Amino acid sequence: MNWFGDASFWGLFDWSYLYGLNSQGNTNIYKDAVLTTVDGVRLTSVFQYPNTYAAFIMAYILYSLFQMTSSKKWYSVFINSLFLIPAVLSLLLTLSRGALVVFPVLLLMTLPFLSVVRQLFSLIYLFIAVGITIAILQPVTSLGISLQNLFVPAEALKGWLIILGSSLAYALIALIIQRYIIPIVSSKLSIFQQRRFSNIIIPTIGIVVGLLGFMVLFGTGATKMLPEEIRARLENINFQQHSVLERGAFYADSINVIKDFPVLGAGGGGWAAVYEKYQSNPYISREAHNYFIQNIIEVGSVGFVFLVLFLATIFVFYIQSFRKQSVEERDNYFPYFIIAVAILVHSIIDFNMSYVYIGSIVFLCLGGMTAGTKLTPFAFQVRLASGWQKNVYPILLSLLAVFFFFESYRLLNANKQYQEAQKVLEQSKNYNETIIPLDKAINKYPNPEYVHFKLQLLQTVYNQTNNVKFLEEFETLVAILKKNESYNSITSQNELNLALLKQDHEKAATIIKEAQAKFPWDINVYESLMKIYLQLGNTTDETKRNEEWNKALELYEGEFTARLKKLEELPKGQQQGRIFEVTPTIALTIGQVYYYQGKYENAELTLKQGLNEQFPDEQSKAIARFYLASLKKQNKYDEQLASKLMSNDSTEKYKLESLLNSSLN
């Protein structure tokens, strides 16, 4: 429904209450359920992340195949087969390369648990579904992309008819296979199924057929039949493409985090809080893209051992019980195994388990697997299962549920108050009116985002009124923020703002140096620290001046330049991430230091990196002015640049002359 431009379910749902609209301004689809990225238009569903949606869909496809091959009832086969084409289609529309790589692995992990006949027809059902999906992929893809830009009911209906027609045709094929073909094949293979290791032959054949299909697809140019976005993603599956290289960087950096928090970990949300301190390049990722690595970072080796033992115990006991059970007993609990394995395996390369919904499904399925095992209960379990003791656990669980319900309501209410404050500010621009719902939000939950919003307001009104009351409140909130969120860049920024409001540049320099240790790839930190050193050097004390300005040059020529060189060494396919380069601010700051110290050639080369001959702001004019002055000091001249600058601002001629005559040079 999202793909075809209208998920309102014929007006029943209204998605406009979500933050903003989608990129085309369409309120009829869930925000970012269809996401336009550099890789193309990707289906993400309510997860707003295509890879997790792909993991969810893979689990569903495997579950459907199991139900289709295990059920004896025609309507069960019909219902499960009816949704398989949309599921495979959704998987392809996520453009998730990781899912396409993991899916064959999942087949190999689940098929050996089935009989030979079920294995065979699981693959047959799957191949037919994939074949039909590829046949309709081009028109469905084109329609979906166009309907994101402009919703046309007739075009959407066309897309729906294609999918519904294909799904019905597939369901009828599945019914025919179930009714007429499976019984014949079952009788033919009854003896073969009893042979040892027979259950691994079909998966092996499946691997060979899959590899041959892969070779045919890519070796003969058959991928040209696929939509451009999907073709490009398939042809780009290799170990040198950016998502693989970036994950490699995450995992390598994770080792350094684990070394610093080896026993008890960094706490919940540990990776998101500290990763910037350890990252090898300025990527942005609040997730480690690996459930198990993220777990050991958060709970340390102690917690990780408990997790591994917990999972290993469940899977070992389940598999042992599976081997002893009848087919009927196995079928009751095997779907739990399928879903848990599918999501956990994919979670080795992504952060699916960070979604509460996905995590809930996995742990419920682990519970389902445990229910399917025949474990001898401990003595205390026997006692708890009789008499009044059996009510203890459900009572405690109920109390916890009530507690978390009200706690969730409190947090949700705080968020609503925060949103209300944003609306009030947008509509009235009135501080006193805005602060009422905002204070309510902060009192309920001092979320750093809420506190930062208030700090921005306080800074604005203090600059307008110079009322010390606002500065004192600003200082109190910064202290709260630092106590609760010491690793948050928002905290460092507000600490810096407080020091600057107090005109305490020495304190500001100390704060930024501390921030540099926590956020070594944050370009704003380098800009701010270099500017502070420049300001501290604006003094008549020559010794102090040279000391502070040399600090700026040491930072620029030392660590900053070393990090720039490190970025040049990144593999070709790996993306750098955030901006980390000689920005106009850095060019102007360091260019000024070089200029005032009489290093005019260095000043020229540095300032040239920040030149913008359109002169969009005062900073760009200052860069050009110092650049021209540096040239003049070397008996050089850029007549074209000078003409542009002075025609843009007539006062620049006098500013340039004043700079050339400055006593500091």
N, C-alpha and C positions, 0 to 999 in steps of 0.2 A: 504493500500500500504506500509506503514511503517512497519506494523506487518509482512508482507511477504518479507521484506528485500529490496524493491526497490520502492521508491517514486519519482523516476526521471520522471515518466510519459512518459516512452519510450524515455528517453533522453532529454525531453523538459526542465526539471529542473536540476540544479546542486547545491547540498547543500554543496559542499566543501568549499565555501567562509565563512561559519559559523565558529565560534571559535572552532578549533580542530575537532576531529572526534568523533563518538560514541565509546563506550567501546570496540567494536570489530574492529574499524578502517574503518567502512563502510561509504563511502561518498554518497551513494545512498539513504539514508534516512535522514530526518530532525533530527538534533542533539537532542538527548535525547527524541525524540518522542516515543521511546521504551526504557524504563529506567530499568536498572538492579539494584534492591534494595535488602536489607536484607529480604524483604517479598516476593521476586520473581521478575519475569520480568513483568513490568507494562506498559500498553499503556497510553501515555500522550498526544499524538498529538502535535500540535504546542504550546500548553500551557506549555509543559515540566513539568506539574504537574498533576498527575492522578486525584486528587479529583475535580479540577476545570473542567477538561475534562468530568468527570462523571456528574457534575452539568449541563453542557452544553448538554450532551447527554440525560439526564433525561428530560430536557425541550423539546428537539427535539422529544423524544418518545411520550410524552404527546400530543404534537402538532400533530404528525402523527396520533395518535389514534383518536383525535378529527376530523381531516380531513377525515379519513376513515369512521367514523360513520355519518358525517354530509353531505358529498358530495353525490350528486345524479348521478354524471358523472362517468362512469366506468373507464375512463383513469385516473381520479384524484385518485380514490381508488387504481388503479393498481400502479401508481407511488409512492404514499405514503407507500403502503404496501411493495413495492419492497425494500425499504431502512430500513425497520423495523428490519429485522434479523441482518444486519450489525450493526445497532444502539444498539440493545440489546447485541450483541456479544461484541461490543466495551465497553459497560458499565461493563460487567463482566470482561473483560480483564484489566480494570483499577485497579482491586482488591480493589476498594474503599468500605470499610465497612460502612462508613458514608452514602454513596449514597444508599446502600441497606436498611439502616435503615430509611432514609428520604423518599425514593420513596413511600412506602405505605402511609405516611402522605400526600404527594402531591396528591396521588389519592383521599384521603378522602377530600382534600380541593377543588378539581376540579370537581369530579364526581357529587356532589349534584347540581351543576349548570346545569346539563344536564338532558334530559328526561330519563325516566326509560329504554326505548329501547336503547338509546345511551349508558347509563351506562352499561347495560347488555352486549352489543356487544363490548364496549371498553375493558371490562374485558375478554371477550371471545377471541378477537383478541390478547390481551396481553398474555393470558395463552397459546394460540397456538404458538405465537412467542417465548415465553420462552421455551416451550417444544421442539420446533425444534432447538432452539439455544443450549440447553443442549445436544441434540442428536449429534450435530456436534462439541461441545466444545472441546472434548478431541483431535481429530485429528488436529483441527485448532490451538489449543494451542501448541501442540507438534511441528507442522510444523513451526509456528511463531518463537518459541524459537530457533529451529535449524537453521532457515534461518537468524537469527541475527548473528550467528557465521560464517556461510558460505552460501552465496547466491547461490542457485542452481535453475535456471529458471524452470526446469521441476517440482521441488518440489513446487515452488511458484505457478505455473499453477495448480497443483493439489489442493492447498489451495483455489485458486480462483474458480475453478470448484465446489468445495464443497459449497462455500458461494453462488455463483451465482445460482447453482441448487436449493439450499434450499430456496433462496429468490424468485425465479420464482415459485417454488411449493407453497410457502406461499402466493404469490400474486394471484395465481390462486384460492387458497382456499378462500381468501378474496373476490375475484370477485364472486365466487359461493354464498358465504354467503350474499353479498350485493344484488345480483340479485334475489336469490330464497328464502332465509331464513328470511332476515330482513322484507320484506313486510308481510309475514305470521305472524311473531311474533308481528309486529306492530299492526296489526288488532286485534290479540288476547288480547293484553295488552292495547288497546285504552281506555277502561273503567277504568282499574286499574290505569292508569297514571293520571287520573283526581282526584284521591283520595288525601286527605291531607297527607303530609309527605311521599308520595310514593317515592319521590326522595332520601330518606335516607335509604330505605330498602335494595336496591342493594348494596350500600357501606357497610352496616352492614353485609350482607351476605358475601360480599367480604372479610371483616375482619375475619370472622369465618373460611371461606375456606382457607384464607391465613395462619391463625394460625394452622389449621389442617395440611396444607401442610408443614408448618415449623416443626411441631411435627413429621410428617412422615419422613421428610427429615433427621432430626437429631436423631429421636428415633429408626429408623430401620437401621441406618448405610448406608442409600442410598447415603450419601455424598461421599462414596468411589468411586462412578462412576464418580465423577468430577475430573478434573485435580488437582494434588497435591497442587499447589499454591492457587487455588480458594477454594479448600476444607479447607485448613488450615486457610484461611482468614475468611470463613464462620463460622467455628467451634470456631473461636477466637473472635466472636462478644460478648462482655460483657463489663461491666463498670470498670473492673480491667485491661484491656489491655492498653498498653502504650499510644496510641494516645488519649484515653479518659482522662487518668490521666494527661497527659501533657497539654491538653487543659484546664483541671481544674486548673492547675498551672498558665497558662497564664491568665485565667479569674480572679483568686484570686489576682495575682500581678497587674492586670489592675486596681483593686479597689484602690490600693495604689497610682498608677499614677494619677487617677482621683482626689483623695483627694488633691494632690499637684497642680493640674491644673483644678480646678472645674468649673470656669466660662467660659473662652475663650479657654481653652484647651492648648495643647503643640504645636499646629501648624501642618501644613502638614507634614506627615512623623514622627509625634511625637512619636509613639510607637517605631519605628525603632531606633530613636535617643536616647531615654531614658530608654528603657526596662531593659538594663543591670544593671542599678542602683537599680531597684526594684525587680529583679527576685529572686525567692526563691531557685533556684538551677541553675547550669550553662548551661541551655539549650541555643540553638541558634535558634532564630525565629524572623525575622524582620517583621513578621506579627502577629497580635493578634489572628488570626484564628476566628474572629467574626467581621463582617462588622459593626455592631451597636456599639460594644464596642470600636472598633478602631476609629469609627467616633466621639464618645464622648470624647475620648482621644485627638483627633486632634482639634476639634472645641468647646469642652467644653459643658456645660449644655445648654448654649444659642443656639449654633448651632444645638445641638442634638434635642432640642425642635422644632426648625424649620423643621428639617428632619422628625421627627415623625408626626408633623402636616401636612406636605406636603404629606407624604405617606398616612396617615389616610384620608385626604380630598379626595384624588384621589380614594382610594378603597371604601370609604363610598358612594361617589357620583356614582361611577361605579356600585356598587351593587344595589343601589336604582334605577338607570336607567335600569339596567338589568331586574329587576322584572317587569318593565312596558313595555318592548320592545317586539316586535314580534320575532318569531324564526329567521327570516331572518336577522333582525337588530342585534340580539345577535350574530349570527354566524360571522358577519363582524368584530366584535371587541374582541370576546372571546379568540382567539389565543394570543392576547397581554397579557391578564390576565394570561393565562397558563404559558407563558414564564417568565413574571415578577415574578409571585409567585414561580415558580420552583427555579429560581436562588436566589431570596431574602431569601427564607426559608433555602436553603442549605447554604447560606452565614452566617447563624447564627452559623455554626460550621466550616466555612472556609473563606478564603480570596479571593473568586471569584471576588468581586467587585474591587480589586486592579488591575485587568486586564482592561485596557482601553477598549478593545473590548467588554468584558462582561458588564462593566458598561454602555457602549454606548447602547448595546442591551436593557438592563433593562430600561434605561431612555427613549429610543425611544418607548418601549412598554408601559411605563407609559403615554407617550404622546398619544399613540394609544388608551389606555383605556379612557383617558380624552376626546378624540375626539368622543368616543362612548357614552358620557353622554350628557344629554339635560340640560345644565346649562343656567340660565338666565344671559346674559352678563351685566357687570357693565356699567355705563353710559360712562365712559372714553373709554371702549372697543368699544362701538358703534361709538363714534366720531373718534377713531383711524381706524375704519374699512372703513371709507369713506374719499374721498378727498385725498389731498396730504399726510395727516398724515399716511395713510396705508402703505406708503413706508418707514417710519422712521425705523421701526423694521428690515425689511430685509436689509436696507442699513447699519444699525449698525452691524447686524450679518455678513454681507459681509466684512465690515472693520475689524471686529474681526478675521474672517477667514483668511483674507490676512495677518494680523499681526502675527497670530499663525503659519501660513505657513512659513513665513520667519524666525520666531523664531525657529521653528522646524528644518528648514534647517541649521540655525546657529549651533544649538546643534549637529545635525548630522554631519556637516562638522568638528566640533571640535573633535568628536569621531573618524572620519576617520583620522584626523591628529595624534591623539593619537595612533591609530593602526599603522600608518605609522612609527611613532617614535619607536615603539616596534620592527617592522620589521628591521628598519635601525640598531638598536642596536644589534639585533640578527645576522645580516649579516656582519656588519662592525666593531662592537665593538668600534666605534669612537664617543667620547662625542660631539665634535663640529658638526658632521653630525646629530647626534640623536637629539640635542637640537633645531634644526631649526623647524621641524614639531611639536615638543613638545611645544615650546613657542607659536606657532600659536594656538595650541589647548587650552592652558591655557589662552591666551589673549581673545579667543572667549568665553570660559567658564571655570572658575577656579574650575572644578570638583576636589574634594579632592583626587580622584584616580590619576588624572593627576599630581596634585601638589606633591603627595607622590612619584610618579615615578621620578619626577625631583629632589626631595630632596634626594632620594637614589643615584642618579647620582652625585649630588653635594657632598654628603658625601664621595663617593668613590674617586672622583678626588681631594678633599681636603686632604684626607688621603695620597694620592699619591704625592701631590705637596706642601702641606702646604701653598698654596696661599690664603691669607686672603680674597681676592676678592670672592672666592667661599663660605667662611664662612659667609661673609656679606650677600650674596644673599640667603644663607640658612636661615639666621635669618629673612630676609624680608618675605620669603615665609611662614615660620612658623607663623609669625604674621598674615598674611592673612588667613592661615588655621585656626588659633585659633579664629579669628573674625567670620568666616563663619561656622565653624564646631567644636564648643567647646565641644560637647558631643561625638565626633568621637574618637575612640581609636587610629586612625592613627595620630590625632593631638597630643595626649599625648605622643605617641611613638617618634614623631619627636621633640617635646619639650625636651624630655629626651635626645635624640641624640645630640641636640644642646648644652645642659648643659654639657654633657660628652665631646663633642669636645672642649669646653672651659675649661675643667678640673674643673668645678664648681660642686663639689659633694654635697655641701649643697643645692644648687639650684635643683640639680637632685633629692635629697631626698624629697624636697618640692613638686616638680612636680609629683612624684610617689604617694605621700600621697594624693594629689588632685585626681589623677587618681583612687586611691583605693576607694574613696568615690563614683566615677561614675561607676566603674567597679569592684564591690566587689567580683565577681567570676572569674576574669581574673587571671589565675595562673601566667602569665608573670609579672603582677604587683607585686605579692608577691615575686617572684624570684628576680626581679630588686631591690625592696626596701630592701630585706634582704642582697643582695650583696652590696648595697650602704652603709648600716650600717656597714657591715664588713670592707669595704674599709675605711670609716671614722674612724673606730677604730684602723686602722693600724698606730698608732702614738706612740711616746715616752711618751706622756702625759697620765699617767695611769688613771687619773680621766676621761679624755675625752674618752679614750679607753673603759673603763667599761660602761660609759654612752651610747655610741653608740652600743656596743655589747649587752647591756641589752635591748635596743630598739628592736634589732633583735630577741632576745629570747622572749620578751613580745609579739611581733607580731606572732611568731611561736607558742608559748604555749597558747596564748590568742585567738585572732580572727581566725587565720588559723585553729587551732585545733578544735575550736567550729564549724566552717563550715564543717570540715570533719565529725564531729559527726552528724551534721544536715543531711548530705547526707546519713548517715547510717539509718536515720529514714524515708527515702523515701519509699513509698509503693513498694512492690515487683515488680509489673509490670511496674513501672515508670522508664524510663531511666534517667541516671544522666545528660547526655549532654556532654559538653566539659570536658576535663581532669581537675580534681582538686584533686590533691593527692601530696604526698611527692615525688617530682621529683628528679632526680639526682642532679640538681642544688641546690635545697633546702636542700637536704641531705648533700651535701658537705659544703654549706655555714653555716648551723646551726651546723653541725658536727665540723667544724673548730672553731666556737665560743665556743662550749662546751669544746673542746680539749684545747684551749688556756686558758680557765678559770679553767682548772683542773677538769672538770666534765667528767671524762673519761668513766664512765658507760653510761651516757646520750649520749656522743659522739658515743660510740660503737653502741647503739641501733638505733640512727638516721642514721649514715653512712651505717649501714647494709641494710637499705631500698633502698639505691641507688647503691648497689653493682652490677656490671656486670663483670663477670669473663672472658668475651671475650675481654675486654679492647679495645673497638672500637675507643676511643679518649683519649685525655689527661685528660679530666675531670674524666673519669672512673678510670684512673690510680691514680689520686689524691685522689679519694674516697677510693680506696683500701689502699693507703699509710697511710692516716689518720686513717683508720679503724685498720690497723695493729699496728700503733703507740698507739692507744687507748687501744688495747688489751695488748700491751707490758707494758704500764703504770699500768695495773692491774695484771701483772705477768701472763698473758694469751698469747697464741700464736696459730695462724692458719697456720700451716706449709704448707698445701696444697695451700692455697691462696697466701702465700708468694712465694712459688716456682713458681706458675703460673705467678705472677707479675714480678718477677725478670728474668724469662726465656723470658718473652715478651719484657722486656727492662732492659738491664744490668745496666743502671744508677740508677735504682730504689733502689738498695741496699744502695747507698751512699745518695740518697735523704731521705730515711727512717732514716738513722743514723743521718743526719743533722736535721731532724724534731725532733727526740728524744732528741737531744742536744740543741734545740732552747731555747733561753732565755725567750721566752714568756710563756713557760709552767712551 
